[in-house]
């Protein structure tokens, strides 16, 4: 009797396992295509694929069947959204045995419309969903019998809103010196992680009302200049609307993903950066004739020509670093930076303040590299090389250069002693004269630098030499 009971129990377990592992006649595979938008309305309006579903009828005994879908959207915080049993606006899906069917965004649009969803309010639908880990799932049902034909297939993605760009230069409340021809260089740093094909909308406005906050004044002012770019920098040159001296201007950048037809926002604050403003001044000049002198492996001495400025500020940071500038103030024409890293390249600039407690007017960004060897093993090394001035608009190469004609590298005039090359590319030796060091002459050399027809250095570096 016991043997019969055990045998019967084994038969039940075998049958149960067989029923549980039953293969359903339809297989489906869902895929979300980045960038992932947290607004469901983006999936109901986009014409390019943001989500796809591949369906295969593996039961070749059935030549064709018509099916419908059930969609689920879930996250780890308890959000549960599903499509209604009756989805309006959807076309019947016909499957043929052994032939895969691919459904794109246009086919799946009705499943993301508000009237076809359960578990979400109109207020939630109009706003981005909370950030987090999401599962997008689909089930396939026979359209006639209502029988479930597939398992619940899901794709899991982590969805997050990207931070908008971080504005760099001109910095907030900075004074920008009037130059002829007009050249203002704007830069910003992207902060998106999961977005591709990002474009930037640059907006420049004149701020008329100086009695109100610049942020408020910017929002109510009409655009003076607006353009789009894929770069993270913009040169506002002589071809654009001329800015007026001693006026205040504000600027902002908006990042967005453009698929060619519709725009899907995947950024916080709709992609808008902060608003920065600057004063376009012709009454205050930036510090000039800047030199950096290495003193050992962790210290750099920076000097410049003193002018009518009330105070100076040095800003420095590691090259290509996105960190904020380290700052130091002085009323003299020299400052020493300590606690640097050996063998490391830093970028720096000097600002001059013409009005007490007013903004600073900054020089172009220069570079210096700290020594690797100990102080006893090296001679103090001057660095007068300003990286190629990207604000120079003349890129036409100079045909020839002789000893009777020098060139300018940043603020410094280079007097030639040896020269070779042509067609804009030159190598040689010479010296620069430093006015605030009693016209001291410092030897320099250069190799394969590029000079334009205005005798300006536009590519390469001029190095100090012994």
Buried (B, 14 or more C-beta within 10 A) or exposed (E): EEEEEEEEEEEEEEEEEEEEEEEBBBBBBBEBBEBBBBBBBBBBBBEEBBBBBBBBBBBEEBEEBEBBBBBBBBBEEEBEBBBEEEBEEBEEBEBBBEEEBEBBBEBBBBBBBBEBBEEBEEEBBEEBBBBEEBBBBBBBBBBEEEEBBBBEBBBEBEBBBBBBBBBBBBBEBBBBBBEEEBBBBBBBEBBBEBBEEBBBBBBBBBBEEEEEEBBEBBEEBEEBBEEEEEEBBBBBEEEBEEBEEEBBBBBBBBBBBBBEEEEBBBBBEEBBBBBBBBBBBEEBBBBBBBBBBBBBBBBBBBBBBBBEBEBBBBBBBBBEEEEEBBEBEBEEBBBBBEEBEEEBEBBBBBBBBBEEEBBBBBBBBBBBBBBEEEBEEBEEBBBBBBBBBBBBBEEEBBEEBEEEEBBBBBBBEBBBEEBEBEEBBBBBBBBBBBEBBEEEEBBBBBBEBBBBEEBBBBBBBBBBBE
